[in-house]
Amino acid sequence: MNVNLQEIINKLQTAKGELQKQQRFARFATGLDELISHTSEPLMLMVMGSFSTGKSSFINALVGEEIAAVEAKPTTAVVTKLCYGQQDKLLLHFRDGKVQSATPQEFTRMTAVNDEEMLNEVHEKLDYVERQMPLEILKQVSIIDSPGLNDVKEKRSEATERFVSKADTVLWMFSSWQRGKRWRRWTD
């Protein structure tokens, strides 16, 4: 698959060069830049659903490590992007555009629901948390863990809704006990 994808990227770059040579089509080359850039990046898989449907457990099983917090109550406080990096690194992306580094040891504290007043205020200001890790699977796919859509904190559900447009693919998880009660809202 990698060979085919690289061939596609090469053909897009060739097409871009040809468009740039022809003055009247040069404006279309910019659109190809975006397509080439997006095609070169790993697939972005967003895991969504109500809280306590196994989103975090699924992600942990997929990457082969216990990364995301798992409990029977809402546990993911902010949208969390797991992506490839040569070393374990944590970046906090705030809604105002600022990015701040944190240590990987702070991951659970920065992403999980807790009773710390100060952290709850930080969670409300965060757009998402990015964790870069040297895991082979993350070279092919970036995984987005999201707060449950029926979370009691409306800000958490809003963050999930805001981030879904950035995903290439959405995996919708639901409990057979809930029988899709909440997902109708997304299909209406």
C-alpha positions in Angstrom: 0.0 0.0 0.0 2.8 2.4 0.8 4.2 2.1 -2.7 0.8 2.9 -4.3 0.4 5.9 -2.0 3.9 7.2 -2.9 3.1 6.8 -6.6 -0.1 8.8 -6.1 1.8 11.6 -4.3 4.5 11.6 -7.1 1.8 11.9 -9.7 0.1 14.8 -7.8 3.5 16.6 -7.6 4.0 16.1 -11.3 0.5 17.4 -12.0 1.2 20.4 -9.8 4.4 21.2 -11.8 2.5 21.0 -15.0 -0.3 23.3 -13.7 2.3 25.9 -12.6 3.9 25.9 -16.1 0.5 26.9 -17.6 -0.1 30.4 -16.4 -3.9 30.2 -16.6 -4.0 27.0 -14.5 -1.4 28.0 -11.9 -4.0 28.9 -9.3 -5.1 25.2 -9.1 -1.6 24.2 -8.0 -2.3 25.5 -4.5 -5.2 23.1 -4.1 -2.8 20.3 -5.0 -0.4 21.4 -2.3 -3.1 20.8 0.3 -4.0 17.5 -1.2 -0.4 16.3 -1.3 0.2 17.4 2.2 -2.9 15.7 3.5 -2.2 12.5 1.5 1.3 12.3 3.0 0.0 12.3 6.6 -1.2 9.3 8.5 -4.9 8.5 8.4 -6.8 10.3 11.2 -9.1 7.9 12.9 -11.6 9.4 15.4 -13.2 7.1 18.0 -16.6 8.5 19.0 -19.6 7.5 21.0 -21.3 7.9 24.3 -19.3 7.6 27.5 -18.6 4.1 28.8 -18.9 2.4 25.4 -15.3 1.2 25.4 -13.7 3.9 23.3 -10.6 4.2 25.5 -10.3 0.4 25.9 -10.5 -0.1 22.2 -7.7 2.5 21.6 -5.5 0.8 24.3 -6.0 -2.5 22.5 -5.3 -1.0 19.1 -2.0 0.5 20.1 -1.0 -2.4 22.4 -0.4 -0.2 25.5 -2.5 1.1 28.4 -2.5 4.7 27.4 -6.1 6.1 27.8 -7.8 6.0 31.2 -10.6 3.5 31.5 -13.4 3.5 34.1 -17.2 3.1 34.2 -17.8 6.8 34.5 -16.8 9.6 32.0 -13.0 9.5 31.9 -11.7 11.5 28.9 -11.9 15.2 29.6 -10.5 16.5 26.4 -10.1 15.4 22.8 -6.8 13.5 22.6 -4.7 12.9 19.5 -2.2 10.0 19.6 0.3 10.3 16.8 3.8 9.1 15.8 6.9 10.8 17.2 10.4 9.6 17.6 10.1 10.1 21.3 7.3 10.2 23.8 6.1 13.9 23.9 3.0 15.7 25.1 1.7 18.9 23.6 -1.3 20.9 25.0 -3.2 22.8 22.2 -5.3 25.6 23.6 -8.4 27.1 21.9 -6.6 30.5 21.7 -3.9 28.9 19.5 -1.2 28.6 22.0 0.7 25.3 22.3 2.4 24.2 25.6 4.7 21.2 26.2 4.1 18.9 29.2 5.8 15.7 30.3 4.4 12.3 29.1 3.9 11.5 32.8 1.3 14.2 33.0 -0.8 12.6 30.2 -3.5 11.0 32.3 -3.7 14.0 34.6 -4.1 16.4 31.6 -6.6 14.2 29.7 -8.7 12.4 32.3 -11.6 13.7 34.3 -10.6 14.5 37.9 -11.6 16.5 40.9 -8.9 19.2 40.7 -10.5 22.6 40.3 -7.4 24.0 38.6 -7.2 21.2 36.0 -10.9 21.5 35.2 -10.2 25.2 34.3 -7.3 24.1 32.1 -9.5 21.4 30.4 -12.1 24.1 29.5 -9.4 26.1 27.7 -7.9 23.2 25.8 -8.8 22.4 22.2 -7.0 19.1 22.4 -4.0 17.2 23.8 -1.5 15.6 21.4 0.7 12.7 22.5 3.5 11.7 20.2 4.9 8.2 20.7 7.3 5.9 18.9 4.7 3.2 18.2 4.8 1.6 14.8 1.0 1.7 14.3 1.0 5.5 14.7 3.2 5.8 11.6 0.1 4.8 9.6 -2.8 6.2 11.7 -3.3 9.0 14.2 -5.9 8.1 16.7 -8.3 10.6 18.2 -9.9 9.7 21.6 -12.9 11.8 22.3 -15.0 12.6 25.4 -18.4 10.9 25.3 -21.1 12.8 23.5 -23.5 12.4 26.4 -21.0 13.7 28.9 -22.6 15.8 31.7 -20.1 18.6 30.9 -21.4 20.3 27.7 -17.9 21.7 26.9 -16.5 18.1 26.5 -19.3 17.3 24.0 -18.7 20.6 22.1 -15.0 19.8 21.8 -15.7 16.4 20.3 -18.2 17.9 17.8 -15.7 20.6 16.8 -12.9 18.1 16.2 -14.8 15.6 14.1 -14.5 17.6 10.9 -10.7 17.1 11.1 -11.0 13.3 11.0 -10.6 11.2 7.9 -12.6 8.3 9.4 -14.9 8.0 12.4 -15.3 4.8 14.3 -18.6 5.0 16.1 -18.7 2.9 19.2 -22.0 2.1 21.0 -23.2 -0.2 23.7 -25.8 -2.8 22.6 -27.6 -1.8 25.8 -28.0 1.8 24.6 -29.2 0.8 21.1 -28.1 4.1 19.5 -30.3 6.4 21.6 -28.0 9.3 21.3 -26.6 8.9 17.8 -29.8 9.8 16.1 -28.9 13.4 16.7 -25.9 13.0 14.4 -27.9 11.5 11.6 -30.8 14.0 11.6 
